Amino acid sequence: MKKEQAVENLDTLITNVEAARLSISDHLIVKIVAISKYNSQEDIQTLYEAGQRAYGENKVQDLKEKAENLDEFPLEWHFVGRLQKNKINNLIDIAPSLFQSLDSLELALELNKKLGVKNKKMNCLLQINSAHEESKAGVKPEDAISIYNEIIENCPNIVLKGVMSIGAHVEDENEIKRSFGLTKNIFDSLIEKGARYCSMGMSSDYELAIKSGSNMIRVGSSLFKD
């Protein structure tokens, strides 16, 4: 990807994000996380030079390699994939800025235990399966608040920063909005517990997500297209 293309992609995305943001609030700030899982380190560097700072990977090994090889750049790394228990220690050693896909109480308890052994803490988002789709990870919406509170009470090494969800995988826009709205309502009720991020929206639906109240989007193809 050439620098000119990276600048154009980022400018277009920011323009769209601003339009969506301003349609609901003058005060909403939306954080953009570039999902770089299908892209090279050179592409990430090019996008960095265009102004993008936060990046997300969905495999621990890929995150490790890219974070190490791009260590000279002040990048903010997010882990957005399913975390297998045998990869927990590896993720702790990488120390991402945010682990967005903490998808069960069981995983939280195991992560907390291993963080304790290493005397470390990790910022996390609780993933909610607000679309009720079997193919998606995450806690059930009806259980989300109680699980969030249980993690706060029983996992002192996990610093919960909010929630994350993936929009319904359907053509019906109303159904996608419904799934986003469900997550946003849960987020709103957790603000008093310190929730800061409502991470919703990818390349195909980020404008809808922002209009539903998302303040963090995860976009890949929109930023890395040639």
For each residue, the residues with C-beta under 8 A, 3 or more apart:
1: 5 6 39 42 43 46 47 224 226
2: 5 6 46 226
3: 6 7 46 49 50
4: 7 8
5: 1 2 8 9 225 226
6: 1 2 3 9 10 43 46 47 49 50 52 223
7: 3 4 10 11 50 51
8: 4 5 11 12
9: 5 6 12 13 47 50 222 223 224 225
10: 6 7 13 14 47 50 51 52 223
11: 7 8 14 15
12: 8 9 15 16 222
13: 9 10 16 17 32 219 222 223
14: 10 11 17 18 32
15: 11 12 18 19
16: 12 13 19 20 206 207
17: 13 14 20 21 30 32 206 207 210 217
18: 14 15 21 22
19: 15 16 22 23 207
20: 16 17 23 24 30 206 207 210 211
21: 17 18 24 25 28 29 30 210
22: 18 19 25 26
23: 19 20 211
24: 20 21 28 210 211 213
25: 21 22 28
26: 22
27:
28: 21 24 25 210 213 215
29: 21 215
30: 17 20 21 210 214 215 216 217
31: 54 197 215 216 217
32: 13 14 17 52 54 217 219
33: 54 55 56 78 80 199 216 217 218 219
34: 44 47 52 54 55 56 219 220 223 224
35: 55 56 57 58 80 202 218 219 220
36: 39 43 44 47 55 56 57 66 220 224
37: 56 57 58 59 62 81 220
38: 220 224
39: 1 36 43 44 220 224
40: 43 44
41: 44 45 66 69 70
42: 1 45 46
43: 1 6 36 39 40 46 47 224
44: 34 36 39 40 41 47 48 55 66 70 75
45: 41 42 48 49 70 73
46: 1 2 3 6 42 43 49 50
47: 1 6 9 10 34 36 43 44 50 52 223 224
48: 44 45 51 52 53 70 73 75
49: 3 6 45 46
50: 3 6 7 9 10 46 47
51: 7 10 48
52: 6 10 32 34 47 48 55 223
53: 48 74 75 76
54: 31 32 33 34 75 76 77 78 97
55: 33 34 35 36 44 52 66 75 76 77 78
56: 33 34 35 36 37 77 78 79 80 100 218
57: 35 36 37 62 63 66 77 78 79 80 81
58: 35 37 62 79 80 81 82
59: 37 62 63 81
60: 63 64 79 81 83 87 90 91 94
61: 64 65 90
62: 37 57 58 59 65 66
63: 57 59 60 66 67 77 79 91 94 96
64: 60 61 67 68 90 94
65: 61 62 68 69
66: 36 41 44 55 57 62 63 69 70 77
67: 63 64 70 71 75 77 94 96
68: 64 65 71
69: 41 65 66
70: 41 44 45 48 66 67 73 75
71: 67 68
72:
73: 45 48 70
74: 53
75: 44 48 53 54 55 67 70
76: 53 54 55 97
77: 54 55 56 57 63 66 67 94 96 97
78: 33 54 55 56 57 96 97 98 99 100 218
79: 56 57 58 60 63 83 91 94 96 98 99 100 101
80: 33 35 56 57 58 100 101 164 218
81: 37 57 58 59 60 101
82: 58 101 103 137
83: 60 79 87 88 91 99 101 102 103 107 111
84: 87 88
85: 88 107 110
86:
87: 60 83 84 90 91
88: 83 84 85 91 92 110 111 114
89: 92 93 114 118
90: 60 61 64 87 93 94
91: 60 63 79 83 87 88 94 96 99 122
92: 88 89 95 111 114 115 118 120 122
93: 89 90 118
94: 60 63 64 67 77 79 90 91
95: 92 120 122
96: 63 67 77 78 79 91 99 122
97: 54 76 77 78 123
98: 78 79 123 124 125 161 197
99: 78 79 83 91 96 102 122 123 124 125
100: 56 78 79 80 124 125 127 164 199 218
101: 79 80 81 82 83 125 127 137 138 164
102: 83 99 107 108 111 124 125 126 127 151 158
103: 82 83 107 126 127 137 138 139
104: 107 108 137 139
105: 108 109 139 147 150 151
106: 109 110
107: 83 85 102 103 104 110 111
108: 102 104 105 111 112 124 147 151 155 158
109: 105 106 112 113 154 155
110: 85 88 106 107 113 114
111: 83 88 92 102 107 108 114 115 122 124 155 157 158
112: 108 109 115 116 151 154 155 156 157 158
113: 109 110 116 117
114: 88 89 92 110 111 117 118
115: 92 111 112 118 120 121 122 157 158
116: 112 113 119 156 157
117: 113 114
118: 89 92 93 114 115
119: 116
120: 92 95 115 157
121: 115 157 158 159
122: 91 92 95 96 99 111 115 157 158 159
123: 97 98 99 159 161
124: 98 99 100 102 108 111 158 159 160 161
125: 98 99 100 101 102 160 161 162 163 164 197 199
126: 102 103 139 144 147 148 151 160 162 163 164
127: 100 101 102 103 137 138 139 163 164 165
128: 138 139 140 141 144 163 164 165 182 183 186
129: 132 133 136 137 138 139 140 141 165
130: 138 141 165 168 179 180 182 183 186
131: 136 165 166 167 168 169 179
132: 129 140 141
133: 129 136 168 169
134:
135: 169
136: 129 131 133 166 169
137: 82 101 103 104 127 129
138: 101 103 127 128 129 130 164 165 166
139: 103 104 105 126 127 128 129 143 144 147
140: 128 129 132 143 144
141: 128 129 130 132 144 182 183 186
142:
143: 139 140 146 147
144: 126 128 139 140 141 147 148 163 186
145: 148 149 186 189 190
146: 143 149 150
147: 105 108 126 139 143 144 150 151
148: 126 144 145 151 152 160 163 190 193 195
149: 145 146 152 153 193
150: 105 146 147 153 154
151: 102 105 108 112 126 147 148 154 155 158 160
152: 148 149 155 160 193
153: 149 150
154: 109 112 150 151
155: 108 109 111 112 151 152 158
156: 112 116
157: 111 112 115 116 120 121 122
158: 102 108 111 112 115 121 122 124 151 155
159: 121 122 123 124
160: 124 125 126 148 151 152 193 194 195
161: 98 123 124 125 194 195 196 197
162: 125 126 187 190 195 196 197 198 199
163: 125 126 127 128 144 148 183 186 187 190 195 197 198 199
164: 80 100 101 125 126 127 128 138 197 199 200 216
165: 127 128 129 130 131 138 179 180 182 183 199 200
166: 131 136 138 169 200 202
167: 131 176 179 180 200 201 202 205 208 209
168: 130 131 133 172 175 176 178 179
169: 131 133 135 136 166
170: 175 176
171:
172: 168 175 176
173: 176 177 208
174: 177 178
175: 168 170 172 178 179
176: 167 168 170 172 173 179 180 205 208
177: 173 174 180 181 208 212
178: 168 174 175 181 182
179: 130 131 165 167 168 175 176 182 183
180: 130 165 167 176 177 183 184 200 201 208 209 212 213 214
181: 177 178 184 185 212 213
182: 128 130 141 165 178 179 185 186
183: 128 130 141 163 165 179 180 186 187 198 200
184: 180 181 187 188 198 200 212 213 214
185: 181 182 188 189
186: 128 130 141 144 145 163 182 183 189 190
187: 162 163 183 184 190 191 195 198 213
188: 184 185 191 213
189: 145 185 186 192
190: 145 148 162 163 186 187 193 194 195
191: 187 188 194 195
192: 189
193: 148 149 152 160 190
194: 160 161 190 191
195: 148 160 161 162 163 187 190 191 198
196: 161 162
197: 31 98 125 161 162 163 164 215 216
198: 162 163 183 184 187 195 213 214 215 216
199: 33 100 125 162 163 164 165 214 215 216 217 218
200: 164 165 166 167 180 183 184 209 212 213 214 216 217
201: 167 180 205 206 207 208 209 210 214 217 218 219
202: 35 166 167 205 206 217 218 219 220
203: 206 219 220 221 222
204:
205: 167 176 201 202 208 209
206: 16 17 20 201 202 203 209 210 214 217 219 222
207: 16 17 19 20 201 210 211
208: 167 173 176 177 180 201 205 211 212
209: 167 180 200 201 205 206 212 214 217
210: 17 20 21 24 28 30 201 206 207 213 214 217
211: 20 23 24 207 208
212: 177 180 181 184 200 208 209
213: 24 28 180 181 184 187 188 198 200 210
214: 30 180 184 198 199 200 201 206 209 210 217
215: 28 29 30 31 197 198 199
216: 30 31 33 164 197 198 199 200
217: 17 30 31 32 33 199 200 201 202 206 209 210 214
218: 33 35 56 78 80 100 199 201 202
219: 13 32 33 34 35 201 202 203 206 222 223
220: 34 35 36 37 38 39 202 203 223 224
221: 203 224 225
222: 9 12 13 203 206 219 225
223: 6 9 10 13 34 47 52 219 220
224: 1 9 34 36 38 39 43 47 220 221
225: 5 9 221 222
226: 1 2 5
